[in-house]
Amino acid sequence: YAVKATYTNGESEFSFSNILDFLFVGTTNLPETKVSIYPNPATEYVMVSGSLGSEIVLFGMDGRLLFNAKIDSDSYQMDVSKFGVGTYLVVVYNETGFSQQKLLIK
């Protein structure tokens, strides 16, 4: 779940719980894959490394699927300039497991 704090100066930020995890229906106890996503925070693009043969998905914090792609190399550059400022959930998965990370776009 997420909590949005709005400050008296009009700025706001989200705080996220680590209690809930993204899991695929019908799967249990998947080992986490070794994936790096950088830079984080990002402005124009992020590099995803250690992702050969995986699929990458990007979710808004409201649960909407915003982006997905199959990755055919060990390093993938994802353009995030078209997404608004905020916090997103990046999930990289393959047949051996998944990795999920929060991504901040400035």
C-alpha positions in Angstrom: 0.0 0.0 0.0 1.1 3.6 -0.3 0.6 6.7 1.8 0.7 10.2 0.3 1.9 13.0 2.6 1.1 16.5 1.5 3.1 19.2 3.2 2.0 22.8 4.0 4.2 24.1 1.2 2.1 22.1 -1.4 4.8 19.5 -2.0 3.9 15.8 -1.5 5.6 12.4 -1.5 4.6 8.8 -1.3 5.7 6.3 1.3 5.4 2.6 0.4 5.0 -0.5 2.4 7.3 -3.5 1.7 4.7 -5.8 3.1 3.0 -6.5 -0.2 5.0 -8.1 -3.1 4.2 -8.5 -6.8 3.7 -12.2 -7.4 2.3 -13.9 -10.5 -0.8 -16.0 -10.0 0.1 -19.6 -9.6 3.7 -19.1 -8.5 5.2 -19.3 -5.1 8.6 -18.7 -3.5 10.3 -17.6 -6.7 14.0 -16.9 -6.2 14.9 -13.2 -6.8 16.9 -12.6 -9.9 20.0 -10.4 -9.9 18.9 -7.3 -11.8 20.3 -3.8 -11.5 18.2 -0.7 -12.4 20.1 2.6 -12.5 20.1 5.6 -12.3 17.5 5.9 -9.6 16.1 8.5 -9.4 16.0 8.9 -13.2 15.0 11.7 -15.5 15.3 10.4 -19.1 16.2 6.8 -19.1 17.1 3.8 -16.9 19.5 1.0 -17.6 18.4 -2.5 -16.7 21.3 -5.0 -16.4 21.4 -8.7 -15.7 18.1 -9.2 -17.5 18.9 -11.4 -20.5 15.8 -13.4 -21.6 13.5 -11.5 -19.2 10.4 -9.3 -19.5 10.2 -5.8 -17.9 7.0 -4.2 -16.8 6.4 -0.8 -15.3 3.4 0.0 -13.1 2.1 3.3 -11.8 1.5 3.3 -8.0 -2.2 3.1 -8.9 -1.6 -0.4 -10.3 -1.9 0.6 -14.0 0.5 -1.2 -16.4 2.4 1.6 -18.2 5.1 -0.2 -20.1 6.2 -3.8 -20.9 8.9 -5.2 -23.2 10.8 -8.4 -23.7 14.6 -8.1 -23.2 16.9 -9.8 -25.6 20.2 -8.7 -24.2 21.9 -8.5 -20.8 21.5 -4.7 -20.8 18.4 -2.7 -21.7 17.8 1.0 -21.8 14.2 2.1 -21.0 13.0 5.6 -21.9 11.2 7.0 -18.9 11.0 10.6 -20.2 7.4 10.1 -21.3 6.3 9.3 -17.7 5.4 12.0 -15.2 7.4 12.8 -12.1 6.6 10.2 -9.4 7.3 6.8 -8.0 6.8 3.6 -10.1 7.2 -0.1 -9.6 9.6 -1.9 -12.0 9.3 -5.7 -12.3 11.7 -7.8 -14.2 10.9 -11.5 -14.5 11.8 -14.7 -16.3 11.3 -18.4 -15.8 13.6 -18.5 -12.8 12.3 -15.6 -10.8 11.6 -11.9 -10.6 13.0 -8.7 -9.2 10.9 -5.7 -8.2 12.2 -2.2 -7.4 10.7 1.2 -6.8 11.8 3.8 -9.4 11.7 7.5 -8.8 11.3 9.7 -11.9 12.2 13.4 -11.4 
